[in-house]
């Protein structure tokens, strides 16, 4: 019966991963403060079609501010 011999390349990858994890853990931790939102609040529980349309228009307005004007066609255009 032949003895088990692990693949050398897999052992190198595992050792490299363990070293990188050890180095990452030894460094200073990332600040756990939550990301602050600068967006406008939506209607949490829309009760009518007008509420849903208002949310949709708000999203389209936000997207239009972010998207470059010449990059992609606006909604409804082909």
N, C-alpha and C positions, 0 to 999 in steps of 0.2 A: 504494500500500500504506500502511495506517495504522500508526502506531507503537504499540507495546505500552504500555499505561498501567495500572499496578496499581491495584486497588481501594483507595481511601483508608481505608475503615474497617478493612480487613484490615491495612494498614500501621500504623494506629494501635494495633491490638491487638498486633501483633508488637513494636512499639516499647515499648509498655507492659510486655509480657512480658520483654523484654530488660532494661528498667530495673529491674523487680522482681527478676529473677535477679541482676543486678549488685549491687543493694543487699543481697540475702540473702547473697551471697558475701563482701561486704565486712564483714559482722558477725561476731561471735565464733562459732566452731563449737560445736555441741551436744556435751555430754560423751559420749564413746563408750563409757562403762562399761555392761556388760550389765545388763538388768533382773533383779533378784534375785527368785527364786521363793520364795513362802512356802507352797507347797502340799505335801501329803504325797506321797511317791513312790508310784507305782503298781507293780504287779508287771510287770516288763518283758516277760517271755516267759511268759504264762499257759500252764500245762500241763494244767489240768483245768477242768471246768465250775465247780468251787468257786472257783478263782482268778478266773474271769470274773465270777461272781456277786459276789465281794468287790469287784472294781473297779466294777461297776455300782452296788452299794450305796454305795460311797464317793462316786461321782459324784452320786447322788441326794441324799445327805446334804449335799454341798457346795452343790448347787442349792437345796435347801430352806433353807439358811442365808441365801442371797442373795435368793431370791424372797420378796416379801411374802406373808404367809399368805392374804390375801383376794384377791390378784390373779388367780391362775390355779389351776385344779383340779390336784390332785396326780395322779401317775401312776396309771392304772387307773380313775380317776373320769371320768365324762362329764357 
